[in-house]
Amino acid sequence: MKPSPPLLVFADDWGRHPSSAQHLIRNLLDAHAVCWVNTIGTRTPSLDWSTVRRGVEKVRHWARGNSAVNSSSAGPKIVSPRMWPWFSSRRDRWLNRMLLEKQLRPLIASLDEAPIAITTLPIVADLMGPLPVARWVYYCVDDFTQWPGLDGDALRHMEDQLVARADDLIAVSETLRQRLARMGRDAHLLTHGVDLDFWKSAPTSARLPDLQGLPQPWIVFWGVIDRRMDVEFVQRLAGDLTHGTVILIGPQDRPDPALHRLPRVAVRPSLPFEALPGLARQTDVLIMPYADLPVTRAMQPLKLKEYLATGKPAVARDLPANRSWSDCLDLTTNPEDFSRLVRLRLAQGLPEEQRRARQRLQTESWAAKSRQFQQWIAEPGNSSDFQNAEREEHRTPALFCSSGLRSNDEGLSDKSGFAL
C-alpha cells in the first residue's frame, strides 16, 4: 500500500488553543507525517498589551528555531517561521512570501514526497504557486473579513486569491459553504466534532483556584471574549439575577469595557483545555451570548457540541450554526428571553426531551470527522454519503419555530438566548 502523503498545515499555534484543525490533524498523525506551521495570525499589530504579549510569545518561538518544538514523537513537527506582521500592502505581502518561501523550501525538500498543503488562513495565498507542494486545500473555518479588529480589505483580497487557486475547499458551516459558492467555488461541508469521552471523564469536583469564592450557581461562557459578545444579553441577565455569578472565561481581545463593570459578572483568564470538563461539572447553565453579526452568522462555534456533551443546560443566541441543534438547547433573539430562559434552567435543569435529543452526538466524533477530512484531501472531487449527512445536520428540527419558541417550552412567552 502506498504511504499517505505528508501534510503541511498553516494554522494557529499548535497547542495554544484547541482549534478544529488541531482536533482533525491529531487524529491523522498515525497515517500522515505532519509539518505544522505556526503562523503569525491575522490581526494588525497595535499599541496595546495584548499585542505586546503576543509579540513576545512569537519572538520566543522564533528564538527556539524551526526544529521540532514538541518533545513527543506522537505529535506533528512544529515550525515557527519568522514572518512580517503586516499584510495590507503589496510590499508587506511580498516580504512575507519571501520570508516563508526561504524557510519552508528546505523543510519541504526534506520530505519523502511533495506534501498536501492545508491552510485555515488567507494570509498564505501568495505562497500558492511558488511553494512546491502537491496541492492546496482551503479549510475555511471563519469569515475573517468580518472579524472585529482585522484588516477586512486585505484579508478579502488574499482570500479571493486563495479561493480561486485552491485545489479543494472544505467549509465548517453551511453559511460559509454558501459564501464560497458565491465566490464561484463548491466546497465540502464538514461541521465540527466532539470527543464525548473527554467531556464525561472529569472528576466531580475539580480545583479551580481562580473561581474560588464566586457565589453559586455558576452561569458560564468559555471562549474568546471580544466584540462578538452581546453586552445587552449579559447585562440583562446580571441585572435579573438575585444570586449566583455569570463567569466569562477565556482570552480577552478588546472586549466591551462594560463587561467588567456589570454586577454578578466575573471575567477570568483562560483555563487549560483539560480543565474545562471539570469546570462544566460545577456549572449550572452554559451560555453563548453572541451578538447577531455577519461574523457570528458565519461561524461554527466549537463550544456548541462541547456544551451539549457536558449534559448541562445551554442557552444561546439564535444563529445559523445553532439551529440544527435547537432541540438540544434553548435559543433566543433578545436579552429579555435570554435572561428568562437562563433562570428557568437554573430552577429546572436540563429538560428530558433535550437530554434525549443530545443522543445524536454519538455520531459526531472527531475521529469520524477526521476520516472524512482525510478522504477529501486525498481524493480530489470525491463525494460521499457523509456530505449528505452533514447537510442534514443543518436542517432545523421540527420543534424549533420561527418565533424562537419551542412547543415544549411550557407556555413561556419569552426565551433566553467556547477553542475556545
C-alpha positions, 0 to 999 in steps of 0.5 A: 500500500502506498504511504499517505502523503505528508501534510503541511498545515498553516494554522494557529499555534499548535497547542495554544488553543484547541482549534478544529484543525488541531482536533482533525490533524491529531487524529491523522498523525498515525497515517500522515507525517505532519509539518505544522506551521505556526503562523503569525495570525491575522490581526494588525499589530497595535499599541496595546498589551495584548499585542505586546504579549503576543509579540513576545510569545512569537519572538520566543518561538522564533528564538527556539528555531524551526526544529521540532518544538514538541518533545513527543514523537506522537505529535506533528513537527512544529515550525515557527517561521519568522514572518512580517506582521503586516499584510495590507500592502503589496510590499508587506505581502511580498516580504512575507512570501519571501520570508516563508518561501526561504524557510519552508523550501528546505523543510519541504525538500526534506520530505519523502514526497511533495506534501498536501498543503492545508491552510485555515488562513488567507494570509498564505495565498501568495505562497500558492504557486511558488511553494512546491507542494502537491496541492492546496486545500482551503479549510475555511473555518471563519469569515475573517473579513468580518472579524472585529479588529482585522484588516477586512480589505486585505484579508478579502483580497488574499482570500479571493486569491486563495479561493480561486487557486485552491485545489479543494475547499472544505467549509465548517458551516453551511453559511460559509459553504454558501459564501464560497459558492458565491465566490464561484467555488463548491466546497465540502461541508464538514461541521465540527466534532466532539470527543464525548469521552473527554467531556464525561471523564472529569472528576466531580469536583475539580480545583479551580483556584481562580473561581474560588469564592464566586457565589453559586450557581455558576452561569458560564461562557468559555471562549474568546471574549471580544466584540462578538459578545452581546453586552445587552444579553449579559447585562440583562441577565446580571441585572435579573439575577438575585444570586449566583455569578455569570463567569466569562472565561477565556482570552480577552481581545478588546472586549466591551469595557462594560463587561467588567463593570456589570454586577454578578459578572466575573471575567477570568483568564483562560483555563487549560483545555483539560480543565474545562470538563471539570469546570462544566461539572460545577456549572449550572447553565452554559451560555453563548451570548453572541451578538447577531453579526455577519461574523457570528452568522458565519461561524461554527462555534466549537463550544456548541457540541462541547456544551451539549456533551457536558449534559448541562443546560445551554442557552444561546443566541439564535444563529445559523450554526445553532439551529440544527441543534435547537432541540438540544438547547434553548435559543433566543433573539433578545436579552429579555428571553435570554435572561428568562430562559437562563433562570428557568434552567437554573430552577429546572435543569436540563429538560428530558426531551433535550437530554434525549435529543443530545443522543445524536452526538454519538455520531459526531466524533472527531475521529469520524470527522477526521476520516472524512477530512482525510478522504477529501484531501486525498481524493480530489472531487470525491463525494460521499454519503457523509456530505449528505449527512452533514447537510442534514445536520443543518436542517432545523428540527421540527420543534424549533419555530420561527418565533424562537419558541419551542412547543415544549417550552411550557407556555413561556412567552419569552426565551433566553438566548467556547477553542475556545 
